[in-house]
Amino acid sequence: MKTPIVVLLLFFLVSCVSAQEEVVASFGEGIAVATLNDDGLDEISGMACSRNIQGLIYVHNDSGGEAAVYVLDSLGNNVGKIELLGTQNRDWEDIAIGPGVDGKSYVYIGDIGDNNAVHEEIVLYRILEPSVHNSTAQITPERTILKYPGGARDAESLMVDPTSGDIFIISKRDSLNTLYRLAAGKFGSSEAELEELIKLPLTSATAADISADGSQILVKNYLTIYFWKRNPDESVVQAMSRKPKELPYSPEPQGEAIGFLPNGKAFYTLSEKRFDLEPVLYKYTAK
């Protein structure tokens, strides 16, 4: 009778170890893919990898930059531009891809930067994610004006849940950054108020992303990349209520952009140009 019990115990232990390894699956060190020498892309603060066109990356500059989304290839070459008509870049800080309530894939751009917390309103723009690459395009985006409960906040991190379509913004300048949500169905309202959710165990968040299958979440600041594994049937809030894992990070002069590849097996980071250091596109691949 002892042998079957031992076998069952060993099987249980191996299964637990395997499950744990799956939950804490990690990523390797960042590998430099390319150095961006384009003077027009020296203040990149947002990044999202296309889910419709393989190998393309959407980026934008921050405050005072052109009201446009630039298109890079996987080697960091500038291969296109999408102008957002009727808008201004007050302080665009992040970009994300996710579904609308109609099930279509959209590119969301967050005019959410507010260093001194003086703006009562922020703006989210969105356009349909292109299914065919054009080197130039002009699009009038949809928009929603947002307010925070309790007054103005500075933020640089935007992400969209591919499961629910809910939109999330993470504050930057509080000692424990705050996670806010806009329910998917509220985008398109002329004005809406964000819902305050939870405090996160980090500060100075500069970028965030959720993998296309919804199972992985990234948030970074200037020093660290934080990672959460999201279990099936779990909400973003439930997942992010756990302590995050810290991933390897190749230091950047002012890293403000992060984005998963569509398969979730790798992600990129990218910095603004600072201290005369050209931005480097880094790729992190799952082990």
Contacts in CASP RR format, 6 or more apart in sequence:
PFRMAT RR
TARGET T0000
AUTHOR 0000-0000-0000
METHOD contacts of the structure
MODEL  1
MKTPIVVLLLFFLVSCVSAQEEVVASFGEGIAVATLNDDGLDEISGMACS
RNIQGLIYVHNDSGGEAAVYVLDSLGNNVGKIELLGTQNRDWEDIAIGPG
VDGKSYVYIGDIGDNNAVHEEIVLYRILEPSVHNSTAQITPERTILKYPG
GARDAESLMVDPTSGDIFIISKRDSLNTLYRLAAGKFGSSEAELEELIKL
PLTSATAADISADGSQILVKNYLTIYFWKRNPDESVVQAMSRKPKELPYS
PEPQGEAIGFLPNGKAFYTLSEKRFDLEPVLYKYTAK
23 229 0 8 1.000
23 231 0 8 1.000
24 229 0 8 1.000
24 245 0 8 1.000
25 229 0 8 1.000
25 286 0 8 1.000
25 287 0 8 1.000
26 227 0 8 1.000
26 245 0 8 1.000
26 247 0 8 1.000
26 286 0 8 1.000
26 287 0 8 1.000
27 227 0 8 1.000
27 247 0 8 1.000
27 248 0 8 1.000
27 266 0 8 1.000
27 267 0 8 1.000
27 284 0 8 1.000
27 285 0 8 1.000
27 286 0 8 1.000
27 287 0 8 1.000
28 247 0 8 1.000
28 248 0 8 1.000
28 284 0 8 1.000
28 285 0 8 1.000
28 286 0 8 1.000
28 287 0 8 1.000
29 248 0 8 1.000
29 250 0 8 1.000
29 284 0 8 1.000
30 248 0 8 1.000
30 249 0 8 1.000
30 250 0 8 1.000
30 269 0 8 1.000
30 282 0 8 1.000
30 283 0 8 1.000
30 284 0 8 1.000
31 282 0 8 1.000
31 283 0 8 1.000
31 284 0 8 1.000
31 285 0 8 1.000
32 250 0 8 1.000
32 280 0 8 1.000
32 281 0 8 1.000
32 282 0 8 1.000
33 74 0 8 1.000
33 75 0 8 1.000
33 76 0 8 1.000
33 268 0 8 1.000
33 280 0 8 1.000
33 281 0 8 1.000
33 282 0 8 1.000
33 283 0 8 1.000
34 75 0 8 1.000
34 76 0 8 1.000
34 77 0 8 1.000
34 280 0 8 1.000
34 281 0 8 1.000
35 278 0 8 1.000
35 279 0 8 1.000
35 280 0 8 1.000
35 281 0 8 1.000
36 44 0 8 1.000
36 76 0 8 1.000
36 270 0 8 1.000
36 278 0 8 1.000
36 279 0 8 1.000
36 280 0 8 1.000
36 281 0 8 1.000
37 278 0 8 1.000
38 78 0 8 1.000
40 61 0 8 1.000
41 59 0 8 1.000
41 61 0 8 1.000
41 70 0 8 1.000
41 78 0 8 1.000
41 279 0 8 1.000
42 61 0 8 1.000
42 272 0 8 1.000
42 273 0 8 1.000
42 279 0 8 1.000
43 61 0 8 1.000
43 62 0 8 1.000
43 63 0 8 1.000
43 65 0 8 1.000
43 272 0 8 1.000
43 273 0 8 1.000
44 59 0 8 1.000
44 60 0 8 1.000
44 61 0 8 1.000
44 62 0 8 1.000
44 256 0 8 1.000
44 257 0 8 1.000
44 270 0 8 1.000
44 271 0 8 1.000
44 272 0 8 1.000
44 279 0 8 1.000
45 60 0 8 1.000
45 61 0 8 1.000
45 62 0 8 1.000
45 92 0 8 1.000
45 93 0 8 1.000
45 94 0 8 1.000
45 156 0 8 1.000
45 206 0 8 1.000
45 207 0 8 1.000
45 256 0 8 1.000
45 257 0 8 1.000
45 272 0 8 1.000
46 59 0 8 1.000
46 60 0 8 1.000
46 92 0 8 1.000
46 93 0 8 1.000
46 94 0 8 1.000
46 95 0 8 1.000
46 207 0 8 1.000
46 256 0 8 1.000
46 257 0 8 1.000
46 270 0 8 1.000
47 57 0 8 1.000
47 58 0 8 1.000
47 59 0 8 1.000
47 95 0 8 1.000
47 207 0 8 1.000
47 257 0 8 1.000
47 258 0 8 1.000
47 259 0 8 1.000
47 268 0 8 1.000
47 269 0 8 1.000
47 270 0 8 1.000
48 57 0 8 1.000
48 58 0 8 1.000
48 95 0 8 1.000
48 96 0 8 1.000
48 97 0 8 1.000
48 107 0 8 1.000
48 209 0 8 1.000
48 259 0 8 1.000
49 55 0 8 1.000
49 56 0 8 1.000
49 57 0 8 1.000
49 58 0 8 1.000
49 97 0 8 1.000
49 259 0 8 1.000
49 260 0 8 1.000
49 261 0 8 1.000
49 262 0 8 1.000
49 268 0 8 1.000
50 56 0 8 1.000
50 57 0 8 1.000
50 58 0 8 1.000
50 97 0 8 1.000
50 129 0 8 1.000
50 130 0 8 1.000
50 262 0 8 1.000
51 97 0 8 1.000
51 98 0 8 1.000
51 105 0 8 1.000
51 129 0 8 1.000
51 212 0 8 1.000
51 262 0 8 1.000
52 105 0 8 1.000
52 129 0 8 1.000
52 130 0 8 1.000
52 131 0 8 1.000
53 130 0 8 1.000
53 131 0 8 1.000
53 132 0 8 1.000
53 133 0 8 1.000
54 262 0 8 1.000
55 73 0 8 1.000
55 74 0 8 1.000
56 71 0 8 1.000
56 72 0 8 1.000
56 73 0 8 1.000
56 74 0 8 1.000
56 79 0 8 1.000
56 133 0 8 1.000
57 71 0 8 1.000
57 72 0 8 1.000
57 73 0 8 1.000
57 74 0 8 1.000
57 76 0 8 1.000
57 268 0 8 1.000
58 69 0 8 1.000
58 70 0 8 1.000
58 71 0 8 1.000
58 72 0 8 1.000
58 82 0 8 1.000
58 95 0 8 1.000
58 97 0 8 1.000
58 107 0 8 1.000
59 69 0 8 1.000
59 70 0 8 1.000
59 72 0 8 1.000
59 95 0 8 1.000
59 257 0 8 1.000
59 270 0 8 1.000
60 68 0 8 1.000
60 69 0 8 1.000
60 70 0 8 1.000
60 89 0 8 1.000
60 92 0 8 1.000
60 95 0 8 1.000
60 109 0 8 1.000
61 89 0 8 1.000
61 92 0 8 1.000
62 89 0 8 1.000
62 91 0 8 1.000
62 92 0 8 1.000
62 93 0 8 1.000
62 113 0 8 1.000
62 256 0 8 1.000
62 272 0 8 1.000
63 89 0 8 1.000
63 90 0 8 1.000
63 91 0 8 1.000
63 92 0 8 1.000
63 113 0 8 1.000
64 89 0 8 1.000
64 90 0 8 1.000
64 91 0 8 1.000
65 89 0 8 1.000
65 92 0 8 1.000
66 83 0 8 1.000
66 89 0 8 1.000
67 83 0 8 1.000
67 84 0 8 1.000
67 86 0 8 1.000
67 87 0 8 1.000
67 88 0 8 1.000
67 89 0 8 1.000
67 92 0 8 1.000
68 81 0 8 1.000
68 82 0 8 1.000
68 83 0 8 1.000
68 84 0 8 1.000
69 81 0 8 1.000
69 82 0 8 1.000
69 84 0 8 1.000
69 95 0 8 1.000
69 107 0 8 1.000
69 109 0 8 1.000
69 127 0 8 1.000
70 78 0 8 1.000
70 80 0 8 1.000
70 81 0 8 1.000
70 82 0 8 1.000
71 78 0 8 1.000
71 79 0 8 1.000
71 80 0 8 1.000
71 81 0 8 1.000
71 82 0 8 1.000
71 133 0 8 1.000
72 78 0 8 1.000
72 79 0 8 1.000
72 281 0 8 1.000
73 79 0 8 1.000
76 281 0 8 1.000
79 133 0 8 1.000
79 135 0 8 1.000
80 133 0 8 1.000
80 134 0 8 1.000
80 135 0 8 1.000
80 136 0 8 1.000
81 135 0 8 1.000
81 136 0 8 1.000
81 137 0 8 1.000
82 127 0 8 1.000
82 130 0 8 1.000
82 136 0 8 1.000
82 137 0 8 1.000
82 138 0 8 1.000
82 139 0 8 1.000
83 136 0 8 1.000
83 137 0 8 1.000
83 138 0 8 1.000
83 139 0 8 1.000
84 109 0 8 1.000
84 125 0 8 1.000
84 127 0 8 1.000
84 139 0 8 1.000
84 140 0 8 1.000
84 141 0 8 1.000
85 138 0 8 1.000
85 139 0 8 1.000
85 140 0 8 1.000
85 141 0 8 1.000
86 140 0 8 1.000
87 111 0 8 1.000
87 123 0 8 1.000
87 125 0 8 1.000
87 141 0 8 1.000
87 143 0 8 1.000
89 111 0 8 1.000
90 111 0 8 1.000
90 113 0 8 1.000
90 119 0 8 1.000
90 123 0 8 1.000
91 111 0 8 1.000
91 112 0 8 1.000
91 113 0 8 1.000
91 114 0 8 1.000
91 115 0 8 1.000
92 109 0 8 1.000
92 110 0 8 1.000
92 111 0 8 1.000
92 112 0 8 1.000
92 113 0 8 1.000
93 110 0 8 1.000
93 111 0 8 1.000
93 112 0 8 1.000
93 113 0 8 1.000
93 155 0 8 1.000
93 156 0 8 1.000
93 157 0 8 1.000
93 158 0 8 1.000
93 256 0 8 1.000
94 109 0 8 1.000
94 110 0 8 1.000
94 112 0 8 1.000
94 156 0 8 1.000
94 157 0 8 1.000
94 158 0 8 1.000
94 159 0 8 1.000
94 207 0 8 1.000
94 208 0 8 1.000
94 257 0 8 1.000
95 107 0 8 1.000
95 108 0 8 1.000
95 109 0 8 1.000
95 110 0 8 1.000
95 158 0 8 1.000
96 107 0 8 1.000
96 108 0 8 1.000
96 158 0 8 1.000
96 159 0 8 1.000
96 160 0 8 1.000
96 167 0 8 1.000
96 209 0 8 1.000
96 210 0 8 1.000
97 105 0 8 1.000
97 106 0 8 1.000
97 107 0 8 1.000
97 108 0 8 1.000
97 129 0 8 1.000
97 160 0 8 1.000
97 212 0 8 1.000
98 105 0 8 1.000
98 106 0 8 1.000
98 108 0 8 1.000
98 129 0 8 1.000
98 160 0 8 1.000
98 161 0 8 1.000
98 162 0 8 1.000
98 165 0 8 1.000
99 105 0 8 1.000
99 106 0 8 1.000
99 160 0 8 1.000
99 162 0 8 1.000
99 165 0 8 1.000
99 184 0 8 1.000
100 106 0 8 1.000
100 165 0 8 1.000
100 184 0 8 1.000
100 187 0 8 1.000
101 165 0 8 1.000
101 184 0 8 1.000
101 185 0 8 1.000
101 187 0 8 1.000
104 128 0 8 1.000
104 129 0 8 1.000
105 128 0 8 1.000
105 129 0 8 1.000
106 126 0 8 1.000
106 127 0 8 1.000
106 128 0 8 1.000
106 129 0 8 1.000
106 160 0 8 1.000
107 126 0 8 1.000
107 127 0 8 1.000
107 128 0 8 1.000
107 129 0 8 1.000
108 124 0 8 1.000
108 125 0 8 1.000
108 126 0 8 1.000
108 158 0 8 1.000
108 160 0 8 1.000
108 167 0 8 1.000
109 124 0 8 1.000
109 125 0 8 1.000
109 126 0 8 1.000
109 127 0 8 1.000
109 141 0 8 1.000
110 122 0 8 1.000
110 123 0 8 1.000
110 124 0 8 1.000
110 125 0 8 1.000
110 158 0 8 1.000
111 122 0 8 1.000
111 123 0 8 1.000
111 124 0 8 1.000
111 125 0 8 1.000
112 122 0 8 1.000
112 123 0 8 1.000
112 124 0 8 1.000
112 155 0 8 1.000
112 156 0 8 1.000
112 158 0 8 1.000
112 169 0 8 1.000
113 122 0 8 1.000
113 154 0 8 1.000
113 155 0 8 1.000
113 156 0 8 1.000
114 122 0 8 1.000
114 152 0 8 1.000
114 153 0 8 1.000
114 154 0 8 1.000
114 155 0 8 1.000
115 154 0 8 1.000
116 154 0 8 1.000
117 151 0 8 1.000
117 152 0 8 1.000
117 153 0 8 1.000
117 154 0 8 1.000
117 173 0 8 1.000
118 152 0 8 1.000
119 152 0 8 1.000
120 147 0 8 1.000
120 151 0 8 1.000
120 152 0 8 1.000
121 145 0 8 1.000
121 146 0 8 1.000
121 147 0 8 1.000
121 191 0 8 1.000
122 145 0 8 1.000
122 146 0 8 1.000
122 147 0 8 1.000
122 148 0 8 1.000
122 155 0 8 1.000
123 143 0 8 1.000
123 144 0 8 1.000
123 145 0 8 1.000
123 146 0 8 1.000
124 143 0 8 1.000
124 144 0 8 1.000
124 146 0 8 1.000
124 158 0 8 1.000
124 167 0 8 1.000
124 182 0 8 1.000
124 187 0 8 1.000
125 141 0 8 1.000
125 142 0 8 1.000
125 143 0 8 1.000
126 141 0 8 1.000
126 142 0 8 1.000
126 143 0 8 1.000
126 187 0 8 1.000
127 139 0 8 1.000
127 141 0 8 1.000
127 142 0 8 1.000
130 137 0 8 1.000
142 187 0 8 1.000
142 188 0 8 1.000
143 188 0 8 1.000
144 182 0 8 1.000
144 186 0 8 1.000
144 187 0 8 1.000
144 188 0 8 1.000
144 189 0 8 1.000
144 190 0 8 1.000
144 191 0 8 1.000
144 192 0 8 1.000
145 190 0 8 1.000
145 191 0 8 1.000
145 192 0 8 1.000
146 182 0 8 1.000
146 191 0 8 1.000
146 192 0 8 1.000
146 193 0 8 1.000
146 194 0 8 1.000
147 191 0 8 1.000
147 192 0 8 1.000
147 193 0 8 1.000
147 194 0 8 1.000
148 180 0 8 1.000
148 193 0 8 1.000
148 194 0 8 1.000
148 196 0 8 1.000
149 193 0 8 1.000
149 194 0 8 1.000
149 195 0 8 1.000
149 196 0 8 1.000
153 171 0 8 1.000
153 172 0 8 1.000
153 173 0 8 1.000
153 174 0 8 1.000
153 178 0 8 1.000
154 171 0 8 1.000
154 172 0 8 1.000
154 173 0 8 1.000
155 169 0 8 1.000
155 170 0 8 1.000
155 171 0 8 1.000
155 172 0 8 1.000
155 180 0 8 1.000
155 205 0 8 1.000
156 170 0 8 1.000
156 172 0 8 1.000
156 205 0 8 1.000
156 206 0 8 1.000
156 207 0 8 1.000
156 256 0 8 1.000
157 169 0 8 1.000
157 170 0 8 1.000
157 172 0 8 1.000
157 205 0 8 1.000
157 206 0 8 1.000
157 207 0 8 1.000
157 208 0 8 1.000
157 219 0 8 1.000
158 167 0 8 1.000
158 168 0 8 1.000
158 169 0 8 1.000
158 208 0 8 1.000
159 167 0 8 1.000
159 168 0 8 1.000
159 208 0 8 1.000
159 209 0 8 1.000
159 210 0 8 1.000
159 217 0 8 1.000
160 166 0 8 1.000
160 167 0 8 1.000
160 168 0 8 1.000
160 210 0 8 1.000
161 167 0 8 1.000
161 168 0 8 1.000
161 210 0 8 1.000
161 214 0 8 1.000
161 236 0 8 1.000
162 210 0 8 1.000
162 211 0 8 1.000
162 212 0 8 1.000
162 213 0 8 1.000
162 214 0 8 1.000
163 214 0 8 1.000
164 184 0 8 1.000
164 235 0 8 1.000
164 236 0 8 1.000
165 184 0 8 1.000
166 181 0 8 1.000
166 182 0 8 1.000
166 183 0 8 1.000
166 184 0 8 1.000
166 236 0 8 1.000
167 181 0 8 1.000
167 182 0 8 1.000
167 184 0 8 1.000
167 187 0 8 1.000
168 179 0 8 1.000
168 180 0 8 1.000
168 181 0 8 1.000
168 182 0 8 1.000
168 208 0 8 1.000
168 236 0 8 1.000
169 179 0 8 1.000
169 180 0 8 1.000
169 181 0 8 1.000
169 182 0 8 1.000
169 194 0 8 1.000
170 177 0 8 1.000
170 178 0 8 1.000
170 179 0 8 1.000
170 180 0 8 1.000
170 200 0 8 1.000
170 205 0 8 1.000
170 208 0 8 1.000
170 219 0 8 1.000
171 177 0 8 1.000
171 178 0 8 1.000
171 180 0 8 1.000
171 205 0 8 1.000
172 203 0 8 1.000
172 204 0 8 1.000
172 205 0 8 1.000
172 206 0 8 1.000
173 203 0 8 1.000
173 204 0 8 1.000
174 203 0 8 1.000
175 203 0 8 1.000
176 199 0 8 1.000
176 200 0 8 1.000
176 201 0 8 1.000
176 202 0 8 1.000
176 203 0 8 1.000
177 199 0 8 1.000
177 200 0 8 1.000
177 202 0 8 1.000
177 203 0 8 1.000
177 204 0 8 1.000
177 205 0 8 1.000
178 196 0 8 1.000
178 197 0 8 1.000
178 198 0 8 1.000
178 199 0 8 1.000
178 200 0 8 1.000
179 196 0 8 1.000
179 197 0 8 1.000
179 198 0 8 1.000
179 199 0 8 1.000
179 200 0 8 1.000
179 236 0 8 1.000
179 237 0 8 1.000
179 240 0 8 1.000
180 194 0 8 1.000
180 195 0 8 1.000
180 196 0 8 1.000
180 197 0 8 1.000
181 194 0 8 1.000
181 195 0 8 1.000
181 197 0 8 1.000
181 236 0 8 1.000
181 237 0 8 1.000
182 192 0 8 1.000
182 194 0 8 1.000
182 195 0 8 1.000
183 195 0 8 1.000
186 192 0 8 1.000
197 237 0 8 1.000
198 237 0 8 1.000
198 240 0 8 1.000
198 241 0 8 1.000
200 219 0 8 1.000
200 240 0 8 1.000
201 243 0 8 1.000
201 244 0 8 1.000
202 219 0 8 1.000
202 221 0 8 1.000
202 224 0 8 1.000
202 226 0 8 1.000
202 244 0 8 1.000
203 221 0 8 1.000
204 221 0 8 1.000
204 222 0 8 1.000
205 219 0 8 1.000
205 220 0 8 1.000
205 221 0 8 1.000
206 220 0 8 1.000
206 221 0 8 1.000
206 222 0 8 1.000
206 255 0 8 1.000
206 256 0 8 1.000
206 257 0 8 1.000
207 218 0 8 1.000
207 219 0 8 1.000
207 220 0 8 1.000
207 255 0 8 1.000
207 256 0 8 1.000
207 257 0 8 1.000
207 258 0 8 1.000
207 259 0 8 1.000
207 269 0 8 1.000
208 217 0 8 1.000
208 218 0 8 1.000
208 219 0 8 1.000
208 220 0 8 1.000
208 258 0 8 1.000
209 217 0 8 1.000
209 218 0 8 1.000
209 258 0 8 1.000
209 259 0 8 1.000
209 260 0 8 1.000
209 267 0 8 1.000
210 216 0 8 1.000
210 217 0 8 1.000
210 218 0 8 1.000
210 230 0 8 1.000
210 236 0 8 1.000
210 260 0 8 1.000
211 217 0 8 1.000
211 260 0 8 1.000
211 264 0 8 1.000
212 260 0 8 1.000
212 262 0 8 1.000
212 263 0 8 1.000
212 264 0 8 1.000
213 264 0 8 1.000
214 230 0 8 1.000
215 229 0 8 1.000
215 230 0 8 1.000
215 231 0 8 1.000
215 232 0 8 1.000
216 227 0 8 1.000
216 228 0 8 1.000
216 229 0 8 1.000
216 230 0 8 1.000
216 260 0 8 1.000
216 264 0 8 1.000
217 227 0 8 1.000
217 228 0 8 1.000
217 230 0 8 1.000
217 236 0 8 1.000
217 239 0 8 1.000
217 240 0 8 1.000
218 225 0 8 1.000
218 226 0 8 1.000
218 227 0 8 1.000
218 247 0 8 1.000
218 258 0 8 1.000
218 259 0 8 1.000
218 260 0 8 1.000
218 267 0 8 1.000
219 225 0 8 1.000
219 226 0 8 1.000
219 244 0 8 1.000
220 226 0 8 1.000
220 249 0 8 1.000
220 255 0 8 1.000
220 258 0 8 1.000
220 269 0 8 1.000
222 252 0 8 1.000
222 254 0 8 1.000
222 255 0 8 1.000
223 249 0 8 1.000
223 251 0 8 1.000
224 246 0 8 1.000
224 249 0 8 1.000
225 246 0 8 1.000
225 247 0 8 1.000
225 248 0 8 1.000
225 249 0 8 1.000
225 258 0 8 1.000
225 269 0 8 1.000
225 284 0 8 1.000
226 244 0 8 1.000
226 245 0 8 1.000
226 246 0 8 1.000
226 247 0 8 1.000
227 244 0 8 1.000
227 245 0 8 1.000
227 246 0 8 1.000
227 247 0 8 1.000
228 239 0 8 1.000
228 240 0 8 1.000
228 242 0 8 1.000
228 244 0 8 1.000
228 245 0 8 1.000
229 239 0 8 1.000
229 245 0 8 1.000
230 236 0 8 1.000
230 239 0 8 1.000
231 239 0 8 1.000
247 284 0 8 1.000
248 284 0 8 1.000
249 269 0 8 1.000
250 269 0 8 1.000
250 282 0 8 1.000
252 269 0 8 1.000
252 270 0 8 1.000
252 271 0 8 1.000
252 279 0 8 1.000
252 280 0 8 1.000
252 282 0 8 1.000
253 271 0 8 1.000
253 272 0 8 1.000
253 273 0 8 1.000
253 274 0 8 1.000
253 275 0 8 1.000
253 277 0 8 1.000
254 271 0 8 1.000
254 272 0 8 1.000
254 274 0 8 1.000
255 269 0 8 1.000
255 270 0 8 1.000
255 271 0 8 1.000
255 272 0 8 1.000
256 270 0 8 1.000
256 271 0 8 1.000
256 272 0 8 1.000
257 268 0 8 1.000
257 269 0 8 1.000
257 270 0 8 1.000
257 271 0 8 1.000
258 267 0 8 1.000
258 268 0 8 1.000
258 269 0 8 1.000
258 270 0 8 1.000
259 267 0 8 1.000
259 268 0 8 1.000
259 269 0 8 1.000
260 266 0 8 1.000
260 267 0 8 1.000
261 267 0 8 1.000
261 268 0 8 1.000
264 286 0 8 1.000
265 285 0 8 1.000
265 286 0 8 1.000
266 283 0 8 1.000
266 284 0 8 1.000
266 285 0 8 1.000
266 286 0 8 1.000
267 283 0 8 1.000
267 284 0 8 1.000
268 281 0 8 1.000
268 282 0 8 1.000
268 283 0 8 1.000
268 284 0 8 1.000
269 281 0 8 1.000
269 282 0 8 1.000
269 284 0 8 1.000
270 279 0 8 1.000
270 280 0 8 1.000
270 281 0 8 1.000
270 282 0 8 1.000
271 277 0 8 1.000
271 279 0 8 1.000
271 280 0 8 1.000
272 279 0 8 1.000
273 279 0 8 1.000
END
